[in-house]
């Protein structure tokens, strides 16, 4: 009977993890565009800004892979526990802050 209770928590954890990973991919695009806008806004050359944008994408892609694998493993071992939900809360809060920041800048 205890296994049956863990199935909804596991499914919710999987869906939330997939959603946070999808939002993370969107934020890679938004952050690289924001970096380019900031660079060009200060009067710099657009084409050198494109090179900086490419470096930003590389760094964000590496961070994204670490995020996806790390949180996936963390939630797999702790789904349904308080620590897992707390990490989801922090993840969603940081992602919302990045989204707000991208639309403000």
CNS distance restraints for C-alpha pairs under 8 A (distance, minus, plus):
assign (resid   1 and name CA) (resid   5 and name CA) 6.91 0.50 0.50
assign (resid   2 and name CA) (resid   6 and name CA) 6.72 0.50 0.50
assign (resid   3 and name CA) (resid   7 and name CA) 6.75 0.50 0.50
assign (resid   4 and name CA) (resid   8 and name CA) 7.87 0.50 0.50
assign (resid   5 and name CA) (resid   9 and name CA) 7.35 0.50 0.50
assign (resid   6 and name CA) (resid  10 and name CA) 6.02 0.50 0.50
assign (resid   6 and name CA) (resid  80 and name CA) 7.16 0.50 0.50
assign (resid   7 and name CA) (resid  11 and name CA) 6.14 0.50 0.50
assign (resid   8 and name CA) (resid  12 and name CA) 6.03 0.50 0.50
assign (resid   9 and name CA) (resid  13 and name CA) 6.01 0.50 0.50
assign (resid   9 and name CA) (resid  79 and name CA) 6.74 0.50 0.50
assign (resid   9 and name CA) (resid  80 and name CA) 5.31 0.50 0.50
assign (resid  10 and name CA) (resid  14 and name CA) 6.14 0.50 0.50
assign (resid  10 and name CA) (resid  79 and name CA) 6.02 0.50 0.50
assign (resid  10 and name CA) (resid  80 and name CA) 6.81 0.50 0.50
assign (resid  11 and name CA) (resid  15 and name CA) 6.13 0.50 0.50
assign (resid  12 and name CA) (resid  16 and name CA) 6.05 0.50 0.50
assign (resid  13 and name CA) (resid  17 and name CA) 6.02 0.50 0.50
assign (resid  13 and name CA) (resid  75 and name CA) 7.10 0.50 0.50
assign (resid  13 and name CA) (resid  79 and name CA) 6.30 0.50 0.50
assign (resid  13 and name CA) (resid  80 and name CA) 7.50 0.50 0.50
assign (resid  14 and name CA) (resid  18 and name CA) 6.16 0.50 0.50
assign (resid  15 and name CA) (resid  19 and name CA) 6.12 0.50 0.50
assign (resid  16 and name CA) (resid  20 and name CA) 6.11 0.50 0.50
assign (resid  16 and name CA) (resid  88 and name CA) 7.74 0.50 0.50
assign (resid  17 and name CA) (resid  21 and name CA) 6.15 0.50 0.50
assign (resid  17 and name CA) (resid  71 and name CA) 7.71 0.50 0.50
assign (resid  17 and name CA) (resid  72 and name CA) 6.96 0.50 0.50
assign (resid  18 and name CA) (resid  22 and name CA) 6.15 0.50 0.50
assign (resid  19 and name CA) (resid  23 and name CA) 6.21 0.50 0.50
assign (resid  20 and name CA) (resid  24 and name CA) 6.06 0.50 0.50
assign (resid  20 and name CA) (resid  91 and name CA) 7.45 0.50 0.50
assign (resid  20 and name CA) (resid  92 and name CA) 7.11 0.50 0.50
assign (resid  21 and name CA) (resid  25 and name CA) 6.44 0.50 0.50
assign (resid  21 and name CA) (resid  68 and name CA) 6.26 0.50 0.50
assign (resid  22 and name CA) (resid  26 and name CA) 6.53 0.50 0.50
assign (resid  23 and name CA) (resid  27 and name CA) 6.16 0.50 0.50
assign (resid  23 and name CA) (resid  95 and name CA) 7.46 0.50 0.50
assign (resid  24 and name CA) (resid  28 and name CA) 6.37 0.50 0.50
assign (resid  24 and name CA) (resid  64 and name CA) 6.88 0.50 0.50
assign (resid  24 and name CA) (resid  95 and name CA) 7.40 0.50 0.50
assign (resid  25 and name CA) (resid  29 and name CA) 6.91 0.50 0.50
assign (resid  25 and name CA) (resid  64 and name CA) 7.61 0.50 0.50
assign (resid  26 and name CA) (resid  30 and name CA) 6.41 0.50 0.50
assign (resid  27 and name CA) (resid  31 and name CA) 5.81 0.50 0.50
assign (resid  27 and name CA) (resid  95 and name CA) 7.84 0.50 0.50
assign (resid  27 and name CA) (resid  98 and name CA) 7.44 0.50 0.50
assign (resid  27 and name CA) (resid  99 and name CA) 7.18 0.50 0.50
assign (resid  28 and name CA) (resid  32 and name CA) 6.19 0.50 0.50
assign (resid  28 and name CA) (resid  57 and name CA) 6.76 0.50 0.50
assign (resid  28 and name CA) (resid  60 and name CA) 6.19 0.50 0.50
assign (resid  28 and name CA) (resid  61 and name CA) 7.27 0.50 0.50
assign (resid  29 and name CA) (resid  33 and name CA) 6.27 0.50 0.50
assign (resid  29 and name CA) (resid  57 and name CA) 7.90 0.50 0.50
assign (resid  30 and name CA) (resid  34 and name CA) 6.09 0.50 0.50
assign (resid  30 and name CA) (resid  99 and name CA) 7.97 0.50 0.50
assign (resid  30 and name CA) (resid 102 and name CA) 6.52 0.50 0.50
assign (resid  31 and name CA) (resid  35 and name CA) 6.09 0.50 0.50
assign (resid  31 and name CA) (resid 102 and name CA) 6.82 0.50 0.50
assign (resid  32 and name CA) (resid  36 and name CA) 6.30 0.50 0.50
assign (resid  32 and name CA) (resid  53 and name CA) 5.52 0.50 0.50
assign (resid  32 and name CA) (resid  54 and name CA) 7.84 0.50 0.50
assign (resid  32 and name CA) (resid  56 and name CA) 6.07 0.50 0.50
assign (resid  32 and name CA) (resid  57 and name CA) 6.07 0.50 0.50
assign (resid  33 and name CA) (resid  37 and name CA) 6.17 0.50 0.50
assign (resid  33 and name CA) (resid  53 and name CA) 7.36 0.50 0.50
assign (resid  34 and name CA) (resid  38 and name CA) 6.13 0.50 0.50
assign (resid  34 and name CA) (resid 102 and name CA) 6.37 0.50 0.50
assign (resid  34 and name CA) (resid 105 and name CA) 7.11 0.50 0.50
assign (resid  35 and name CA) (resid  39 and name CA) 6.14 0.50 0.50
assign (resid  35 and name CA) (resid  52 and name CA) 7.95 0.50 0.50
assign (resid  35 and name CA) (resid  53 and name CA) 6.44 0.50 0.50
assign (resid  35 and name CA) (resid  56 and name CA) 7.65 0.50 0.50
assign (resid  36 and name CA) (resid  40 and name CA) 6.10 0.50 0.50
assign (resid  36 and name CA) (resid  46 and name CA) 7.97 0.50 0.50
assign (resid  36 and name CA) (resid  49 and name CA) 5.71 0.50 0.50
assign (resid  36 and name CA) (resid  50 and name CA) 6.81 0.50 0.50
assign (resid  36 and name CA) (resid  52 and name CA) 7.42 0.50 0.50
assign (resid  36 and name CA) (resid  53 and name CA) 5.83 0.50 0.50
assign (resid  37 and name CA) (resid  41 and name CA) 5.85 0.50 0.50
assign (resid  38 and name CA) (resid  42 and name CA) 6.64 0.50 0.50
assign (resid  38 and name CA) (resid 105 and name CA) 7.98 0.50 0.50
assign (resid  39 and name CA) (resid  43 and name CA) 7.41 0.50 0.50
assign (resid  39 and name CA) (resid  44 and name CA) 6.19 0.50 0.50
assign (resid  39 and name CA) (resid  49 and name CA) 6.10 0.50 0.50
assign (resid  40 and name CA) (resid  44 and name CA) 5.01 0.50 0.50
assign (resid  40 and name CA) (resid  45 and name CA) 6.42 0.50 0.50
assign (resid  40 and name CA) (resid  46 and name CA) 5.92 0.50 0.50
assign (resid  40 and name CA) (resid  49 and name CA) 6.68 0.50 0.50
assign (resid  44 and name CA) (resid  48 and name CA) 7.74 0.50 0.50
assign (resid  44 and name CA) (resid  49 and name CA) 7.32 0.50 0.50
assign (resid  45 and name CA) (resid  49 and name CA) 6.31 0.50 0.50
assign (resid  46 and name CA) (resid  50 and name CA) 6.38 0.50 0.50
assign (resid  47 and name CA) (resid  51 and name CA) 6.82 0.50 0.50
assign (resid  48 and name CA) (resid  52 and name CA) 6.58 0.50 0.50
assign (resid  49 and name CA) (resid  53 and name CA) 6.08 0.50 0.50
assign (resid  50 and name CA) (resid  54 and name CA) 6.24 0.50 0.50
assign (resid  51 and name CA) (resid  55 and name CA) 6.47 0.50 0.50
assign (resid  52 and name CA) (resid  56 and name CA) 6.20 0.50 0.50
assign (resid  53 and name CA) (resid  57 and name CA) 6.17 0.50 0.50
assign (resid  54 and name CA) (resid  58 and name CA) 6.29 0.50 0.50
assign (resid  55 and name CA) (resid  59 and name CA) 6.28 0.50 0.50
assign (resid  56 and name CA) (resid  60 and name CA) 6.04 0.50 0.50
assign (resid  57 and name CA) (resid  61 and name CA) 5.90 0.50 0.50
assign (resid  58 and name CA) (resid  62 and name CA) 6.35 0.50 0.50
assign (resid  59 and name CA) (resid  63 and name CA) 6.29 0.50 0.50
assign (resid  60 and name CA) (resid  64 and name CA) 5.92 0.50 0.50
assign (resid  61 and name CA) (resid  65 and name CA) 6.20 0.50 0.50
assign (resid  62 and name CA) (resid  66 and name CA) 6.32 0.50 0.50
assign (resid  63 and name CA) (resid  67 and name CA) 6.01 0.50 0.50
assign (resid  64 and name CA) (resid  68 and name CA) 6.00 0.50 0.50
assign (resid  65 and name CA) (resid  69 and name CA) 6.08 0.50 0.50
assign (resid  66 and name CA) (resid  70 and name CA) 5.68 0.50 0.50
assign (resid  67 and name CA) (resid  71 and name CA) 5.81 0.50 0.50
assign (resid  68 and name CA) (resid  72 and name CA) 5.84 0.50 0.50
assign (resid  69 and name CA) (resid  73 and name CA) 6.13 0.50 0.50
assign (resid  70 and name CA) (resid  74 and name CA) 6.11 0.50 0.50
assign (resid  71 and name CA) (resid  75 and name CA) 5.93 0.50 0.50
assign (resid  72 and name CA) (resid  76 and name CA) 5.98 0.50 0.50
assign (resid  73 and name CA) (resid  77 and name CA) 6.34 0.50 0.50
assign (resid  74 and name CA) (resid  78 and name CA) 6.23 0.50 0.50
assign (resid  74 and name CA) (resid  84 and name CA) 7.38 0.50 0.50
assign (resid  75 and name CA) (resid  79 and name CA) 5.02 0.50 0.50
assign (resid  75 and name CA) (resid  84 and name CA) 5.71 0.50 0.50
assign (resid  78 and name CA) (resid  83 and name CA) 7.21 0.50 0.50
assign (resid  78 and name CA) (resid  84 and name CA) 5.82 0.50 0.50
assign (resid  79 and name CA) (resid  84 and name CA) 5.84 0.50 0.50
assign (resid  79 and name CA) (resid  85 and name CA) 7.98 0.50 0.50
assign (resid  80 and name CA) (resid  84 and name CA) 6.75 0.50 0.50
assign (resid  80 and name CA) (resid  85 and name CA) 7.35 0.50 0.50
assign (resid  81 and name CA) (resid  85 and name CA) 6.70 0.50 0.50
assign (resid  82 and name CA) (resid  86 and name CA) 6.13 0.50 0.50
assign (resid  83 and name CA) (resid  87 and name CA) 6.20 0.50 0.50
assign (resid  84 and name CA) (resid  88 and name CA) 6.35 0.50 0.50
assign (resid  85 and name CA) (resid  89 and name CA) 6.21 0.50 0.50
assign (resid  86 and name CA) (resid  90 and name CA) 6.33 0.50 0.50
assign (resid  87 and name CA) (resid  91 and name CA) 6.00 0.50 0.50
assign (resid  88 and name CA) (resid  92 and name CA) 6.02 0.50 0.50
assign (resid  89 and name CA) (resid  93 and name CA) 6.08 0.50 0.50
assign (resid  90 and name CA) (resid  94 and name CA) 6.12 0.50 0.50
assign (resid  91 and name CA) (resid  95 and name CA) 6.13 0.50 0.50
assign (resid  92 and name CA) (resid  96 and name CA) 6.04 0.50 0.50
assign (resid  93 and name CA) (resid  97 and name CA) 6.16 0.50 0.50
assign (resid  94 and name CA) (resid  98 and name CA) 6.22 0.50 0.50
assign (resid  95 and name CA) (resid  99 and name CA) 6.22 0.50 0.50
assign (resid  96 and name CA) (resid 100 and name CA) 6.15 0.50 0.50
assign (resid  97 and name CA) (resid 101 and name CA) 6.03 0.50 0.50
assign (resid  98 and name CA) (resid 102 and name CA) 6.07 0.50 0.50
assign (resid  99 and name CA) (resid 103 and name CA) 6.44 0.50 0.50
assign (resid 100 and name CA) (resid 104 and name CA) 6.21 0.50 0.50
assign (resid 101 and name CA) (resid 105 and name CA) 6.11 0.50 0.50
